[in-house]
């Protein structure tokens, strides 16, 4: 008997050329389109197609490392202006990726994280110092989280102190990087025939890349003056440590790109994620109560808590809160995958070698076949051990997938749970302006203009 082939059902095409695109927050449009069209559709913009493949099924298919690999979006390729062939922006076939990955991996081992812990606590206390001193003034949540994560990666990775809490304005490194990321994001939508003059924006990007390179000089210079620390930190691995097999060190140009990569990747996403987690805590009093019960059980009404490394592993509900927040608003909006061979996506869409698709994490993380009828509801019990064990590992991908997934995942989780735990223990959060969530997007996402007032919980409630 001859098997009859099922008819191939094409992926729907959605032409967005006539829509008003908000380049500041394209993810909101993507979410709306995904709701209307399901997780898998082709987005057509003036004849330029992007496959948005963000259902669980698609994420499983695209995570197959035999058929797919990382694709670098135009935005990421633009970031190469300051990160070159550093880990995050190296093309798959650039040899410096494997070389640097092997050399830098020890910086993310369990024992390295244990070493960073004391510094993470010290910097978290800078944040607490600033919030204690805010008195009745508003605190800008995303800005302060950025101060904290930048100081943390600077000190733990590079022994360099950005002293961000001593500055009224963000450190100029942050401003230059944020402008650079926004510029990179805008290139996703720029068309060669748009007839506009982009020369001022292009020149500003060039100047920002130069400035960022000068910050690297300062970080390396400070190390040269201070000498090598007794334990390997990220900077000493980058500058001095030979590859475990070939014995070669990173070349000086690549080492500089790694410094920028880790300073940037090591703080921007974690701070956005923390700001989202604060937003959810403030808006879910019952979740906040449970999280408080957990930190109070651990730290009682001690006024000056200095968490141990083990304490952070014991804050299991706070970790669930952070994961749930990463589910709904993953600060890195997604990742892209290109075909390594001629293949078919989901058994129904032919792809030639080199064709690519994007997995939008906020869409994947709301797939109703995984997260139920109300996937938009914030519920940290989604991350109870039983529910986690019962679902596909591909349902939750805030850190990307495969060998190019985030190398800093454990670092970020440890830092985030530590800080959230301390803040929940110490403060009541007040939102007199009834903040309405708006997303600021520049390759990564943050809540825009989110401010709160905080009050000490003394005596503990
Ligand atoms: C890669 C997310 C924190 C360093 C990635 C990727 C994602 C991601 C989605 C993959 C990108 C792609 O496939 O194109 C996040 C999130 C974080 C976080 C959501 C915080 C909540 C960190 C931290 C560090 C870091 C703290 C360093 C200390 C990197 C690096 C890569 C990367 C170096 C490139 C890895 C490679 O290609 O070999 N991250 N990240 N990230 N991340 Fe993170």
Boltz pocket constraint, residues with backbone or C-beta under 6 A from the ligand:
constraints:
  - pocket:
      binder: B
      contacts: [[A, 70], [A, 71], [A, 87], [A, 88], [A, 89], [A, 101], [A, 153], [A, 261], [A, 262], [A, 265], [A, 266], [A, 267], [A, 269], [A, 270], [A, 273], [A, 330], [A, 331], [A, 332], [A, 334], [A, 335], [A, 336], [A, 397], [A, 398], [A, 399], [A, 400], [A, 401], [A, 403], [A, 404], [A, 405], [A, 406], [A, 407], [A, 408], [A, 409], [A, 411], [A, 412]]
      max_distance: 6.0
